[in-house]
Every structure is written in C-alpha cells, then in structure tokens.
Amino acid sequence: MIRYAITDPSFFTTLKEKQNYLNSLKADYVLFRDKTTNRYKEQALDFLNISKHMPFKRILHSDYNLAYKLKADGVHLTSKQFKDIPKAKELGLWTVISTHSLKEIEQAQKLGADAVTFSPIFHTPNKGKPKGIEELKKAVDSYDIDVIALGGIIAQEHINLVKESNAFGFASIRYFL
C-alpha cells in the first residue's frame, strides 16, 4: 500500500525547514501543493530541486505543463480537470485526479488516469460527509484503476482500515506532519 504525502506549505517557511520536512517523510509519493501562492512555479522548482535525490515520486498540483517542463514524475489534477487527463498522459506523466463519487472514478478510468484519490473517507474539516470504508471498498472493487483513500487519515487505525479495503494506498496532509 503506497503512502502519498500532500504538502502544506504553512508548516515550513524557510528552505531549510522545507528540506528537513521532505527528508523526514516516509512516503512513496509526495504532492507539492500550495493553493495560496502566486509563486507556485518558483516554489515547485525549489521542491523538485531539494527532493531530486529523495526516494519518493515527486508530483505537482494541477499544472501538467509545468510538471512536464520541470521534470516532475507526475501531476495531481483537481476534480474540475477531467478533460486534462489525456493531455497529462500524452506528456508521459503519472496522472492522478481527485474524485468524490463512483461516477467520477469511472470517468477517470475511461480517460486513462493512472490513479484517483477518493475523498473524504473519514471526517475532514470543511470537506463534507465522509464516504466511509464501505464506500471505499466499493470503489476499489468496482473499477480497474488504483484508488487512493484521502481525507481524515491521521492515525494508524485509519491506515489499517484503508489497508483492509485493498485500496492502492492512502494520501494525507496531517498524518505526515
């Protein structure tokens, strides 16, 4: 089961803090995400340079052209970017997209995404009603695409439940802090 860390830049401000944080991660994939900055390209380049010799796949958020240009391993598309899946795949990027329903998972699979995040599985502030483990199991069993559980995964007990669902993995911000 893969471990997918999603960065939260509010927890590191200096280059040294960023480097220490990335060095401490025990993750297979790391998504650099910052929805608040107008300097995303510069920050993404810092992330990629700092992490180039680290043992995880490096993913950028939403901008598949930037991910390709900066030689990231992949892109994590938002739930409003289904039309961009084929474009990201044409660039050779590992492509994951955020989904919130079984219908969206089916659409992502048809468009050729490598994986989906399915959320929220557990309670997450401001993210709506949790899907729960049974809905996660249904998603995993119903589609031939890698399903990554996301949302409210903050403790080992959550990870154990996700593992029992046979999900491809779990993604989290707070678990990795």
N, C-alpha and C positions, 0 to 999 in steps of 0.2 A: 504494500500500500504506500503510495507516494505521499510526501509531506510537502505542501505548497504554501510557502510563506508570502504574505502580502505586506509590503512595507507601509508604514505610517510615518511619514516624514516629521510629524510633530514630536516624535520621540528622539530625533537626532538633528542637531543643527550644524555642527561642525563636520568637516571632512573626517577628522579623527573619530568622532562619535559614530559616523556612518560606517567607517571601516571596522570599528570594534563590533558594532551591531551585526554587520554582514559576516564577520569572522565567527561570531558566536552562534550563528544559525545552524541548526541540524535539519536542513531541508533539502529536497531533491530539486525543487523549482523555486525561484524567487521572482515575484512580480514587483517591479518598481512602479508604484502608483502614487501620484500626487495630483489630486483634482483641484488644488487651490493655487498652484503656481502659474505664473506666466513665463517661467524659465524652465519648462519641462525638458526641452531639448538639452540644455546645458546640464541639468541635474541627471538626466538619463545617461548622458555621456560619462559623468562622474561615476555613477553607479556601475556602468559597464567597465570602465577602466579599473575601478577599485576591485571589482569581482572577477576580473578576467581569468585569474588562476584559482578561483574557488571552485569547489566540487559540485556546484549546482547549475542547472539550466537557468539562463537569465532571460526574463520575459519583460516586455514593455507593455504599457497600458494603452489600448485603443488605437494608437497611431502605427498602423502596419508599415507604412512607407518609412517612417523614422526607424522602426525596429529593423527593417531590412537595411537601410542606409548605415546604421550604426552597428550592424552585425550582431544583433541580439539573437537568441535562439528561437524566440517566438513572440507572439503577441496575444494579449488577453483583450478580446473585443467586448464592448458593452452589449447589453440586451437590445440596444437600438441599432446594432451594426450587422445584422444577419446578411445583408447584401454584400458586406465586405469579406465574408468568409472565403469565397473563391479567389478574390484578389490577394488576400494574405497567403493562401495556399499556392498560388502561382509564383509567389516570391520565395517559396520554399520554407516558409515559417511554420513552426509548430503553432497551431491555432486553437485556442480555447475561447469559448464565448460564455458569458453569463446567461443562465436561464432560470426561469421561475415557474415553469409549468412543463408538463409532459409534452404538450404540443410544441413548445419551443425546443425541447430536446430533439423531437422528431425532425423539426425543421433544420436544426444544426447538423444532424446526421445526414440528411438529404443533401445539404450544401457542402458537405465534405470536411467539417471541422474535425480536429483530432480528439477533442475533449470538450466537455461542458462543465461549468460549475453549476450546481443546482442548489438554490437557496431560498429562504433561510431554513436550515434543518432544525436548529434549536433557536430559542429566543435570542434575538439580537436587537439592541435598541434601534428604534425607528425603521425597522425592516419588515414590519407586518407579521401576520400569524405564521408561526413555524410550520414547516411541511411535516416534520417528524420522520422517524426512522422507517415507518411502514411505507410512506410515500417515496422515500429514498430507495428502499428495496424494490419497489415497483418500477422506478426509473431505471435502476441497474438491470433488472430482469427483462425489461421491455425493449431495450434498444441495444444495438451493437456499436456503441460509442462509449468512450471512457467517461464515467460520471464521477466528478469530484464534489464531495459534500462541502458546503460552505455555510457559515452562519452560526454563531454562538458556540463554536468549538473552542472551549477554553480549558478543558481538563482531560485527563487521561480517560475518564469514564465516557466522555463524548467520543473520543477516538476509538475506544473499544466497541461502542455501539456502531460506529461507522464501519469499522473493520468487519463486524458481523454481517453487515449489509452486502458485503462483497464489492463495495464501491472501489473505484480505481485509487482513490485517495481522499485526503481532506485538505482544505485550504482554510487559513485563518490569519487574522492580524494579531489579535490579543493573545493567542496561545504562544506565539513566538516572541512576545515581548519580555 
